[in-house]
Amino acid sequence: MSLSRKFPFLSFCLPSERLFERSLLREFTSMAAGVFFVLLAIVVVTRGAKLLGLAAGGRVASEAIAALLGFVLLGIVPWLLSLTVFITVLMTLTRAWRDREMDIWFAAGQPLTAWVRPVLIFAVPMALLSASLSLGMTPWAKQKSREYREQLATRDDMSALAPGMFKESSRADRVYFIENFSGDGGAARNIFVQSREGERQTVTIAEQGYLMSHPDGERILVLQNGRRYDGVQGQADYRVIEFAEARVRVEEGDRRTVGTATEAKTTLALLGSADPEEQGELAWRIAIPISAILLALVAVPLAYVNPRVGRTFNLLIAVLLFSIYLNLINLGQSWIAAGRLPSWIGIWPVHLVVGGIAYALFRWRSKART
């Protein structure tokens, strides 16, 4: 029996114990970095593709993609950290089982519970980082995202105009089309503008043009070398005007006051609220860092590899467990928001069940080794 098991207080100072923990923490850190960046890349690709699709359809300005993607990432990083902790501990201990290191560990008289301390040393700082993001940074990012989207919605009609796409004005009385457009300060080529005032329609075609801003903030589309067709549909009195330069005022969107959604409210505001929806949001934010610690503990006994079953069986169980856990947290949040579940109960039963699963798995694996 090792001295650290006989005298637990010595585990803080014994060189062999500390060497083991340092080695394990280095492996955890390197594994976590790789896992996190892989998960982050998946999110960037999927969400970025969605935003690019919206930009191609003219629903989002192309220059807004990077900012909106950044806000999305800030909102999802807390969950990525929890998932990173789970996958890191699971894969590290799975490798130890596969390489027979765990057999040596048990042969030396060490219990499975001895892994709890180094796992918590790794998981707790990650959970604290996740908590700081979910309780502070994520609401700020969601509020800024709302403000930015509203700001884009109130910009002029040509802000989200995509080359090769027809764009209707916010008042549905004008249609724009350009073949090529290089941005606010650049030139556009082959421009088409159709406007309607009552029964009269005006169609303007120009070889090129550019946007110009007045000091008072008014936006003007300057058209060069084109023609304007003006008249009433069905009548033969259309006027055709050729011009070297013409100017069209670009309409601005309606100014709207940006409110604060529940998901964007600060945690301090949620703490002092009795509204069920806000209490559900608070429970959801608190659940994120708690899940990181519980999932890390579950991963220790779950990492066992049974050669007769296969090396990926425990990974499938882990994915299933994480999916169920996440869905139950979301379900608990929706029940609290709907008033079907008291806020003082919250999502704690879900955490207790996962904690019970971790305890049962530890007991089961410990008995299997004795």
JOQUI-V270883 format. One record per residue. PHI is phi in whole degrees, -180 to 180 (NA if undefined). OMEGA is omega in whole degrees, 0 to 359 (NA if undefined). Layout:
# JOQUI-V270883
phi	omega
PHI	OMEGA
PHI	OMEGA
This chain:
# JOQUI-V270883
phi	omega
NA	181
-74	180
-64	182
-68	178
-77	180
-76	178
-126	187
-57	184
-68	179
-79	182
-66	180
-82	187
-125	181
-70	183
-60	183
-64	179
-64	182
-69	178
-64	178
-62	181
-66	180
-63	179
-64	180
-68	180
-66	176
-63	179
-68	176
-59	184
-64	180
-65	178
-66	181
-64	179
-61	179
-65	181
-63	183
-63	182
-70	174
-66	178
-63	179
-64	179
-64	178
-62	180
-66	180
-61	181
-66	183
-68	180
-70	178
-64	178
-64	179
-65	179
-67	177
-64	176
-64	177
-66	179
-68	179
-65	178
-87	178
80	182
-87	178
-136	177
-66	184
-62	181
-75	180
-92	186
-62	184
-63	181
-66	180
-65	178
-65	177
-63	178
-65	178
-63	181
-65	178
-62	180
-77	185
-104	182
-58	178
-55	178
-69	177
-63	178
-65	178
-62	179
-66	178
-62	178
-60	182
-61	182
-66	182
-62	180
-63	182
-63	183
-71	180
-65	180
-74	174
-63	176
-63	179
-64	176
-67	183
-66	181
-89	177
66	177
-70	179
-68	177
-63	177
-65	179
-60	181
-71	178
-65	178
-81	178
87	181
-89	179
-84	177
-66	181
-66	178
-67	177
-78	185
-64	183
-59	179
-64	178
-65	179
-70	176
-60	177
-81	189
-78	185
-63	176
-60	177
-65	178
-67	177
-65	176
-64	177
-62	179
-66	179
-63	179
-75	184
-69	182
-89	184
-123	187
-74	183
-62	177
-60	178
-62	181
-64	180
-68	177
-68	178
-65	177
-64	177
-63	180
-63	181
-68	178
-64	178
-66	178
-64	177
-66	181
-67	182
-98	177
-77	184
-66	188
-65	185
-96	184
-64	182
-105	181
-74	181
-104	179
-59	178
80	182
-125	174
-78	181
-129	179
-89	180
-71	182
-65	179
-96	177
61	179
-117	181
-152	179
-126	179
-113	171
-151	174
-134	178
-83	181
-149	183
-146	186
-103	178
128	185
-62	184
-95	184
-99	182
-96	175
-111	181
-124	179
52	185
-100	177
-128	178
-133	175
-117	179
-127	183
-138	175
-130	185
68	178
-91	181
-84	178
-124	178
-127	177
-118	181
-119	178
-125	181
-138	179
-71	180
-157	180
-177	180
-157	178
-94	180
-132	180
-112	175
-83	177
-59	180
-81	178
96	181
-71	182
-106	183
-125	173
-96	181
-93	181
-105	183
-131	175
56	182
-152	179
-134	177
-126	178
-110	186
-130	178
172	180
-105	182
-62	181
96	179
-111	187
-98	184
-98	178
-66	175
-101	178
-116	183
-121	173
-94	183
-142	172
-87	177
-153	177
-140	183
-125	180
-125	178
-74	180
-92	183
-73	175
-98	177
-69	178
-69	178
-75	181
-129	177
-83	182
-86	176
-86	179
-113	178
-73	181
-60	182
-69	181
-102	180
-75	180
-68	180
-65	178
-63	178
-67	179
-71	180
-64	181
-95	183
-107	175
-106	180
-70	182
-59	181
-64	179
-72	175
-66	176
-65	177
-64	179
-64	179
-63	180
-67	180
-66	180
-69	183
-67	185
-64	179
-67	177
-63	180
-64	180
-62	181
-70	182
-65	179
-66	177
-64	179
-69	178
-64	184
-66	183
-63	178
-76	182
-74	183
-76	182
-58	181
-108	176
-99	183
-59	182
-75	181
-92	182
128	184
-77	184
-98	183
-63	181
-66	177
-67	177
-64	177
-63	180
-64	178
-63	179
-63	180
-64	179
-63	180
-63	179
-65	180
-60	181
-64	180
-66	178
-68	176
-64	178
-64	178
-65	178
-62	177
-62	181
-66	178
-68	177
-65	180
-64	180
-85	181
81	181
-84	182
-133	180
-61	182
-67	181
-72	173
-81	175
57	181
-100	183
-59	177
-58	178
-65	178
-63	179
-64	178
-64	179
-66	175
-62	176
-65	177
-64	178
-62	180
-63	180
-64	179
-66	177
-62	179
-62	183
-66	181
-70	180
-67	178
-67	181
-67	181
-92	181
-94	NA
